[in-house]
Amino acid sequence: MLPTRSLGPFQVSAIGLGCMNLSHAYGQPPAFAQAEQLLLHALDSGVTLFDTAALYGFGANEALVGQVLSPRRSRFTLASKCGLHGVPCEDGKLKRVLDGRPATIKASCEASLRRLRTDVIDLFYLHRWDKKVPIEDSVGAMAELVKQGKVRCLGLSEVSAGTLRRAHAVHPITAVQTEYSLWTRNPEIAVLDACRELGTAFVAFSPLARGFLPGTLKDVSALVPTDLRRSMPRFAPEAYAANLTLLPALQAIAGEADCSLAQLSLAWLLQRGEHVIPIPGTTQIAHLDEDLGATSVQLSEQQMARLDEIVNVASVQGGRYNAGSQAEVDTETFGEAG
């Protein structure tokens, strides 16, 4: 069995599963049979936190999770998100929209419940704070969903410590979800400490740096045109080439710890605090099994310090997002590379 960590009233596996790339983001998603096999293998391997969102595949990911896992609903904690979703354009295609208005949040929840084939979502996040709407209004609408029994707990994604405190004053925030890994350290400014103080779990998405930290992505020119990483400054050819030079030193520490680069990176996260829960995503069962093996890796204080020296704000080249996507993020920043 996998070790567990506290997520509000739930005890969940110390490593959860981010389901996004089963439907969205990194090129052609897998066929249904492969995605189904991965989800069921994760559940049978002891994963008890599954994370999806209305945005992923414009509802397709929630529908997938609902179709595969709803017959086993009592065995896991289900997280989804509102505030970012697809709306139809004149050409019939869907476009990504940020909308945190109360009425939209409530409608989004109803649609998510239908797709997920469940009566209640355990953890419902505001995917991004729509800064045209006071955070108190968005969270207030989400709190009404809790009172109605449609949602059990609330979360926020990509918010600053200040915004977390404002939201927490309206309704307890069970979890904050933000990108966090060796090469993305923004949460260390204030959010990690604020979560610890408030009793809020910190859920780390992209804990393997979107494929960089495992060391398997060598040539970014091979990414398909629809791959989300093509718009990210860190994956631009010159910046990525510089970032690859960090891996040999990481590999040396992985050798000492008798683990893979992916396991090293996840073990580092697990040791950043008992309230930290990484949710790596994958389409491959072998990668999932490798990731879960990180729960057996114990790094020394010296190894943790050396990792911090190798991969940090100064050594990573390029920003997380392009200007448009970065504008949606409400996080404290170390500067562009943070």
N, C-alpha and C positions, 0 to 999 in steps of 0.2 A: 504493500500500500504506500501511496505517496504521503509525505508529511503534509500537515494542514496549517492554515493560517486563518486568522479572524477577519471576516469581512462583514462588519456590522453584526447582525444576529446569526450569521452563517459561518460555519467552518468549511473552508474550501481548500482544494489542493493548492499547495504552495506555488505551483505553476499551473496556470489556466491555459485555455486555448483561444487565441484570437482567430475568429472565423473569416475575417474580411477577404483574404486572398483565395478563398474557395469560390468567390463570385466576382472579384473586383480587384483592380489596381495594378497587378503585375503581369499584364498580358492576358493571353487566353486562359480562362479558368478551367479547371479539370472537368471532365464529364461527371454526370450525376453519380454514377456507380463508384467512381474513385473518391468523390467527396463524401458520399455516404459511408464508405468503408473507413475513411479517416476519422469521421466523427464517432462512429461506433467503436473503433479501436481506441480512441482517446477515452471514451467513457469506460470501456472495459479495462483500461490501464490505470484508472483511478482519477482521471481528470474530472473535477466537479464544478469548474467554472467555465462557462462558454459565453463568449462575448461577440455580439453582433451589433447591427445598427440599421436604421431605416435607409441610410445612405448607401450601404454596400450593395452594389448591383441594383440600386434603386428599388429595394425591397426583395430582390431575388435571394439575398443571403438569409434574411429572416425566414423566407418561405422554405428554403433548403433546411435550415435548422429545425423549423417547425415540422416539416414532413418527416425528417429522420429521427428526431429526438423526442417529439411530443409523446409518443407511447411510453417513454421512459422518464417522463417529466419529474417524478419524485426523486430521481437519483442525482440531480445536479442543480446548481444555482445558475439562473438565466439572467444575463445582462444584455440590455439593448439601449439604443440612444435615439433621441429626438433632436430637432433643431436644425438639422441638415437633411435634406431629402430632395427627390427629383420632382419637378413639375413639368407638364407638357408644354412644348413650344409650338409655334405655328406649323412647323414642318413635321410635327408628330413625334419628334424626339424629346427626350427628357433632359432638362438642364438642372444642374446642382444649385440649390437655393438655401441660403441661411435665413431662418425665420424663427425667432423665439417668442412670438406673440402667444399669449395664453390660449386663444382659440385654436391656433395652429398646433400647439403642443398637445392639446387634448385630442384633436382629430388624428394627429400622428400616433398617439398611443392606441387609439381604437384600431387603426390600420395595422399597427404592429401586433397587437393581440390576435387579430385575425390571421395574419401571416404566420405567426409563431404557434398558432393552434393551442393557445393557453388562456386561462382565465386571469392570470396575474403574471406580471414581470417582476422578478425578484429585485433587480437593481436597474433603475431607469436613469440614464445619464442625459444631461444637456450636452449635446455633442460639441457645440461651440456656443459661447455667449454671443448672442446678437446684440451688439452694443447700441442699437437703436431702441432697445427695450431694457428697462432697468432689470438687473439680475433678480431683484426682489419680486418683480412681476412674473418672470419666467418660473422661478422656483416656487412662487406662490401657487401657480397653476399646477405644477407638478405635485405640490403638497396636497392639493385637492384630489388628485388621482390616488394618493395614498389613502386619504379618508374614504374614498369610494371603493377601496379594496382592489383596484386595478394594478397597483404598483405597491411593492413592499418597502423599498428603500430608494433613496435618491443619490445620484452622483453628478459630478461635473467633469468635463474634459477640457484640458488645455486652459486652465485659469490660473491667475496669480493668487498669492496668499491673501491679498486684500479682498479679492472677489470671493474667495472661499469663505472668509470670515463674514462678509455681508450675507452670503447665501445661507450660511450655517445659522445665522441669527433668525432667519425665517423658518427654516426646517433643518433638522440634523442632516448633515451630508455624510453619507456612509463611505463614499469613495471618491477620490480624485483620480482621473486617468490622464496621463500625460506621457509623451515619449520620454524614455529614460534608458540610457545605456552608457557604456564606457565613452561613447563619442557624442552623447547628448546629455549635458550636465545641468541644464537650466533649473531643474527641480531643487538642486542643492542650494540655490540662493536663499529660498525661503519656504517653498511649498512643502518639502519633505518635513521640515520642522513644524510647520503649521498643522500638517496632517497628524503628526505624532501628538501634538498638544491637544488637538480636538478629538482624538480617538478615531480619526478618519483613515481608512486604508488607502494606500497609494498603489494604484494599478499601473504597471509600466508597459506601455505598448511599444512596438518595434524594439524589443529589448536586444535583438541581434542586429540592429542598425540596418534593417531592410536588406539583409543578405551580405553586408560587408564583414561583420565580425566572424562569421563561420569560415571566411577565407575562400569560399567557393566561387564567388563572383569576381572574375579577373578582368573581363573585357566588357566594359559598359557599352561599347559600340554594338554589341550583339543584342542589346535589349530591344524588344519589339517597339514600334512607334507608339503603341498605346500604353506602354509601361509608365506608371506614375513617376518612377525615378528619373525619367528623362527630363523632367521639369525641375529637378532638385539640384541646386548648385553643388552639393557634395558629390554628386554623381556625374558632373561635367568631366570630360576626359582628363583635363589637366589637374583638377582638384583630386579626382579619384586616383590618378596615378601617384600623387603625393601621399594620399591616405594609405595606399597599399604598402608603402614603405614602413608603416607601423606594425604590420602583421608579423614579421619574423621575430621580433622581440616578444610579442604576445605568445607566439608558438613555443618559444623557449620556456615560458612559465607554464603553459599547458602541458609540456613534456614533463616538467617537474611534478605537476599535480596529477599526472597520468590521466588526462582527460582531453577531450577535443576542444577546439577554439570556441565552439558554440557553448559547450558545457562550462568552460572557464568564464565566459561572459555572463551566463545566467547565474553561476555560483557567486560571482562578484555582486550581482544585483541582490541576490537572496541575503547576502551578508551585509547589505547596506542598512538593513533594519527589518525587524520582525513584521512591520506593517507594510512591507513592500511585496507585491505579488506580480511577477512578470506574466505576460500573456503572449508568448511567441505564436506566430502563425506559420503554417506550412501546408503543402498539398501532399507531402510524402510521409508515409508511415515510418520509414527508417529515420527521417529527420525528427519526427515527433518522439520516437523512442530515445533518440540521442538527447533531445532537449530535456526530457523527463529525467534522464540520468544525472542531470546537474544537481539534483537534490541530494545525491550521495557524495558530492565533491565538497571538501572543506579546504579553504585557502588560509594560509597563515597570514598574520598581520603584515609580515614583510612582503609577501606576495601581493596582498591588497595594495600596499603602498607603492610597489613597483608598477602595478597596473595603472595606478593614478598618475604616475610619472610619465608613462609611455603614451597613454591616450588621454588627452585633456583639451581644454578650450584652446590652448595655444597651439597644440600639435595637429588638430583636425582642420582640414582646409575646406572652406565653403560653408554656406548657411544651410539650415534645415530645409527651408521652403523658398519658393520664388516670392516676389513681392506681394502678389495677389493672395496667396495662401497664408503668408506670414501676417497679413493684415487682420486675418480672422482669429489669430491666436492671442490670448490674453495671458501672457506669461512674462515673468521677469526675464531679461536677457543678459547674457554675458557679452553681447556683441554678436556680430553676424554668425560666427561659427558656433555659438553656444546652442 
